[in-house]
Amino acid sequence: MPPEENFEQQLRKLVFEDNCDLDDAFNQAKNDHQHLAGKADKLFKIKQKVALDLQNFRRNS
């Protein structure tokens, strides 16, 4: 699995399963995946994607 997918998977777990705040979860995942520091734009896009999914989840709940 590509490192970015691991990052997204961890972010989704923290947000949807562990009920962490998105910003806190993003920071934790970023700290756990420091080797991706050079890919900040990609990580931010993943965060935006998860934020949209979270918004849709809350709307449908």
C-alpha positions as a Markdown table, in Angstrom:
| # | Residue | x | y | z |
|---|---|---|---|---|
| 1 | Met | 0.0 | 0.0 | 0.0 |
| 2 | Pro | 1.4 | 3.4 | -0.9 |
| 3 | Pro | 2.4 | 5.6 | 2.1 |
| 4 | Glu | -0.3 | 8.2 | 1.2 |
| 5 | Glu | -3.0 | 5.4 | 1.4 |
| 6 | Asn | -1.6 | 4.4 | 4.8 |
| 7 | Phe | -1.9 | 8.0 | 5.9 |
| 8 | Glu | -5.5 | 8.3 | 4.7 |
| 9 | Gln | -6.4 | 5.0 | 6.3 |
| 10 | Gln | -5.0 | 6.1 | 9.7 |
| 11 | Leu | -6.8 | 9.5 | 9.4 |
| 12 | Arg | -10.1 | 7.9 | 8.6 |
| 13 | Lys | -9.7 | 5.4 | 11.5 |
| 14 | Leu | -9.0 | 8.3 | 13.9 |
| 15 | Val | -11.9 | 10.4 | 12.7 |
| 16 | Phe | -14.6 | 7.8 | 12.1 |
| 17 | Glu | -13.8 | 5.0 | 14.5 |
| 18 | Asp | -12.0 | 6.8 | 17.3 |
| 19 | Asn | -14.1 | 10.0 | 17.0 |
| 20 | Cys | -11.1 | 12.3 | 17.0 |
| 21 | Asp | -11.4 | 15.9 | 15.9 |
| 22 | Leu | -10.3 | 16.1 | 12.2 |
| 23 | Asp | -7.5 | 18.6 | 12.9 |
| 24 | Asp | -6.2 | 16.6 | 15.9 |
| 25 | Ala | -6.4 | 13.4 | 13.8 |
| 26 | Phe | -4.6 | 15.1 | 10.9 |
| 27 | Asn | -1.8 | 16.3 | 13.2 |
| 28 | Gln | -1.4 | 12.9 | 14.8 |
| 29 | Ala | -1.3 | 11.1 | 11.4 |
| 30 | Lys | 1.2 | 13.7 | 10.1 |
| 31 | Asn | 3.4 | 13.0 | 13.1 |
| 32 | Asp | 3.2 | 9.3 | 12.6 |
| 33 | His | 4.0 | 9.7 | 8.9 |
| 34 | Gln | 6.9 | 12.3 | 9.1 |
| 35 | His | 8.5 | 10.6 | 6.0 |
| 36 | Leu | 5.7 | 12.2 | 4.0 |
| 37 | Ala | 6.6 | 15.8 | 5.1 |
| 38 | Gly | 7.6 | 16.7 | 1.6 |
| 39 | Lys | 4.2 | 15.8 | 0.3 |
| 40 | Ala | 2.2 | 18.4 | 2.3 |
| 41 | Asp | 0.0 | 19.3 | -0.6 |
| 42 | Lys | -1.0 | 15.7 | -1.1 |
| 43 | Leu | -1.7 | 15.3 | 2.6 |
| 44 | Phe | -3.8 | 18.4 | 2.7 |
| 45 | Lys | -5.9 | 17.1 | -0.2 |
| 46 | Ile | -6.4 | 13.8 | 1.7 |
| 47 | Lys | -7.6 | 15.9 | 4.7 |
| 48 | Gln | -10.0 | 17.8 | 2.5 |
| 49 | Lys | -11.4 | 14.5 | 1.1 |
| 50 | Val | -11.9 | 13.1 | 4.6 |
| 51 | Ala | -13.5 | 16.3 | 5.7 |
| 52 | Leu | -16.0 | 16.1 | 2.9 |
| 53 | Asp | -16.8 | 12.5 | 3.7 |
| 54 | Leu | -17.2 | 13.4 | 7.4 |
| 55 | Gln | -19.6 | 16.2 | 6.5 |
| 56 | Asn | -21.7 | 13.9 | 4.3 |
| 57 | Phe | -21.6 | 11.2 | 7.1 |
| 58 | Arg | -23.0 | 13.7 | 9.6 |
| 59 | Arg | -25.6 | 15.0 | 7.2 |
| 60 | Asn | -26.9 | 11.4 | 6.6 |
| 61 | Ser | -26.9 | 10.4 | 10.3 |
